[in-house]
Amino acid sequence: MITVFSQQHLLRDARTELSGGQLISPHECPQRAQMVLERVRAVGLGEVKAPQRFGLEPVLRVHDAGFVDFLSTAWADWVAAGNRGEAIPDCWPARRMSQHRPTGIAGRLGFYAMAAETSITAGSWEAAAAAADVALSGASLIGGGARAAFALCRPPGHHAARDLFGGYCFLNNAAIAAQHLRDHGAARVAILDVDFHHGNGTQDIFYDRSDVLYVSLHGDPSEEFPYFSGYADETGSGAGQGYTLNLPLPPGTAFGTWRSALDAALGRIRAFSADALVVSLGVDTFAGDPISSFKLQSADFTTYGAMIGGCALPTLFVFEGGYAVAEIGVNAVNVLNGFEDA
């Protein structure tokens, strides 16, 4: 399996994350991707390639142009306004407030943010754009006939909606890849999200469409981030009715229960008769993850990788979350090895 990876991810090295009322060192850190890359090489998973450059056209197929323009200039605008710290939103257009887009950078931060934990820093845009290229390069491999590829993206993407950033995400790598597959011959694409947190952004992008199926198993949003997305009664709208499947699970879920949910998810994907599968591969379901509550063990990741392989679909794995840094490489690559052995 070819892994696509860009050292440009290092350009995002934030110092601050708002957590528990404190500014802490971010859980989403450069070491995450480096540990996965080291494991890919240690086990001989396959060739590691740099991404091609695709420009903004495929990004704009799923993201609002004003939002993309904001991301590309936000850090420069923040600094030009005289701010000394990292760019963190502190005001949002909440219920019954105007939805006008402000002109000042502080207002635009709130207009385009879904949460306050994700600061914008020097290099954030460049790293996010490179991650999109990583995902698009992986999709091109699948579209060109490869059975599978691994897009080792950082920053992650599945919380990024059409016009919102947050949850450590700026551009939705999995959605960009899925749309690219659609635009280059795949009539139907399934997205399977196995990250602990619901991919609210991916759901938002495809919620009214029947050509892209979104299936997610995740922590119950009544208890877990992102709180306002991922409930079982969210099943799509308009032409997309029935093409979103959310499988929320309670805190402390162990692999037996999680595996049953994955069986249901894979059954729905098989019934969809997809031409390709995109997996939002978050490994924060691990028992030792610091910001999650599921109880999967490292061997379980191998098992469920083989289950995904049983779908026998051209499959692109797009890296998402996972914050137990010491084990992140083992857990992510266990999924890929399980898939390869299926």
NORMOKA-V969150 format. One record per pair of residues at least 4 apart in sequence whose C-alpha atoms are under 7 Angstrom apart, sorted by the first residue. I is the first residue (numbers start at 1). J is the second residue. Records with the same first field share a line. If there is no record, write none. Layout:
I = J + J
//
This chain:
1 = 45 + 46 + 148 + 149
2 = 46 + 47 + 48 + 149 + 150
3 = 46 + 47 + 48 + 49 + 149 + 150 + 151 + 152
4 = 48 + 49 + 50 + 51 + 134 + 138 + 150 + 151 + 152
5 = 48 + 49 + 50 + 51 + 134 + 151 + 152 + 153
6 = 50 + 51 + 130 + 134
8 = 127 + 130
9 = 127 + 154 + 155
10 = 30
11 = 123 + 124 + 126 + 127
12 = 121 + 122 + 123 + 124 + 127
13 = 29 + 30
14 = 26 + 121
15 = 25 + 26
16 = 23 + 24 + 25 + 26 + 119
17 = 23 + 24 + 25 + 26 + 117 + 118 + 119
18 = 22 + 23 + 24 + 116 + 117
19 = 23 + 24 + 117
27 = 323
28 = 168 + 323
30 = 34
31 = 35
32 = 36 + 325 + 328
33 = 37 + 154
34 = 38
35 = 39 + 328 + 329
36 = 40 + 328 + 329 + 332
37 = 41
38 = 42
39 = 43 + 329 + 330 + 333
40 = 44 + 45 + 333
41 = 45
51 = 133 + 134 + 137
52 = 133 + 137
53 = 133
54 = 133
56 = 60
57 = 61
58 = 176 + 180
59 = 63 + 176
60 = 64 + 65
62 = 162 + 176 + 205
63 = 68 + 162 + 163
64 = 68 + 162 + 163
65 = 69
66 = 70
67 = 71 + 112 + 163
68 = 72
69 = 73
70 = 74
71 = 125
72 = 125
73 = 77
74 = 78
75 = 79 + 120 + 121 + 122
76 = 80
77 = 81 + 105
78 = 82 + 83 + 87 + 105
79 = 83 + 84
86 = 119 + 120 + 121
87 = 119 + 120 + 121
88 = 116 + 118 + 119 + 120
89 = 106 + 109 + 110 + 113 + 116
90 = 110 + 116
91 = 110
92 = 110 + 111
93 = 97 + 98 + 99 + 111
101 = 108 + 111
102 = 107 + 108
103 = 107 + 108
104 = 108
105 = 109
106 = 110
107 = 111
108 = 112
109 = 113
112 = 163 + 164 + 165
113 = 164 + 165 + 166
114 = 164 + 165 + 166
115 = 166 + 167
117 = 167
118 = 166 + 167 + 168
120 = 124
123 = 127
124 = 128
125 = 129
126 = 130
127 = 131 + 155
128 = 132 + 155 + 170 + 171
129 = 133
130 = 134
131 = 135 + 153 + 154 + 155 + 173
132 = 136 + 171 + 173
133 = 137
134 = 138 + 151 + 153
135 = 139 + 151 + 153 + 173 + 174 + 177 + 318
136 = 140 + 177 + 180
137 = 141
138 = 142 + 149 + 150 + 151 + 316
139 = 143 + 177 + 180 + 181 + 316
140 = 144
141 = 145 + 146 + 149
142 = 146 + 147 + 148 + 149 + 314 + 315 + 316
143 = 181
146 = 314
147 = 314 + 315
148 = 314 + 315 + 316
149 = 315 + 316 + 317
150 = 316 + 317 + 318
151 = 317 + 318 + 319
152 = 318 + 319
153 = 318 + 319
155 = 168 + 169
156 = 168 + 169 + 319 + 320 + 321
157 = 169 + 170 + 171 + 172 + 173 + 174 + 320
158 = 169 + 172 + 174 + 199 + 200 + 201 + 202
159 = 165 + 166 + 167 + 169 + 199 + 200 + 201 + 202
160 = 164 + 165 + 166 + 169 + 170 + 171 + 172 + 201
161 = 165 + 172 + 200 + 201 + 202 + 204 + 205
162 = 204 + 205
165 = 169 + 170
166 = 170
172 = 176 + 202
173 = 177
174 = 178 + 278 + 280 + 318
175 = 179 + 202
176 = 180
177 = 181
178 = 182 + 189 + 278
179 = 183
180 = 184
181 = 185 + 186
182 = 186 + 187 + 188 + 189
186 = 275 + 276
187 = 211 + 275
188 = 211 + 212 + 274 + 275
189 = 211 + 212 + 213 + 274 + 275 + 276 + 277
190 = 212 + 213 + 214 + 269 + 274 + 276 + 277 + 278
191 = 213 + 214 + 215 + 277 + 278 + 279
192 = 214 + 215 + 216 + 278 + 279 + 280
193 = 199 + 215 + 216 + 217 + 279 + 280 + 281
194 = 216 + 217 + 218 + 280 + 281 + 282
195 = 218 + 280 + 281 + 282 + 283 + 284 + 285 + 320 + 321
196 = 218 + 219 + 282 + 284 + 285 + 292
197 = 218 + 219 + 225 + 226
198 = 216 + 218 + 226 + 229 + 230
199 = 203
200 = 204 + 229 + 230
201 = 205
202 = 206
203 = 207 + 214
206 = 212
207 = 236 + 237 + 240 + 244
208 = 236 + 237 + 238 + 239 + 240 + 241
209 = 239 + 240
210 = 239 + 240 + 243
213 = 243 + 244
214 = 243 + 244 + 245
215 = 244 + 245 + 246 + 265
216 = 245 + 246 + 247
217 = 246 + 247 + 248 + 261
218 = 247 + 248 + 249
219 = 224 + 248 + 249 + 250 + 251
220 = 224 + 248 + 249 + 250
221 = 225 + 226 + 227 + 228 + 229 + 230 + 231
222 = 227
223 = 227
230 = 234 + 246 + 248
231 = 246 + 248
232 = 246 + 247 + 248
234 = 246
235 = 241 + 242 + 243 + 244 + 245
236 = 240 + 241 + 242 + 243 + 244
237 = 241
247 = 261
249 = 253
251 = 293 + 294
252 = 293 + 294 + 295
253 = 257 + 258 + 294 + 295
254 = 258 + 294 + 295 + 296
255 = 259 + 295 + 296 + 300
256 = 260
257 = 261
258 = 262
259 = 263
260 = 264
261 = 265
262 = 266
263 = 267
264 = 268
265 = 269
266 = 270
267 = 271
268 = 272
269 = 273
270 = 311
275 = 313
276 = 313 + 314 + 315
277 = 313 + 314 + 315 + 316
278 = 315 + 316 + 317
279 = 316 + 317 + 318
280 = 317 + 318 + 319 + 320
281 = 317 + 318 + 319 + 320
282 = 319 + 320 + 321 + 322
283 = 321 + 322 + 331 + 332
284 = 289 + 292 + 321 + 322 + 323
285 = 292 + 294 + 295 + 296
286 = 294 + 295 + 296 + 297
287 = 293 + 294 + 295 + 296 + 297
288 = 324
289 = 322 + 323 + 324
290 = 323 + 324
296 = 300
298 = 331
299 = 303
300 = 304
301 = 305 + 331 + 334 + 335
302 = 306 + 334 + 335 + 337 + 338
303 = 307 + 338
304 = 308 + 335
305 = 309 + 335 + 336 + 338 + 339
306 = 310 + 338 + 339 + 341 + 342
308 = 339
309 = 339 + 342
310 = 342
322 = 328
323 = 328
324 = 328
327 = 331
328 = 332
329 = 333
330 = 334
331 = 335
332 = 336
333 = 337
334 = 338
335 = 339
336 = 340
337 = 341
338 = 342
//
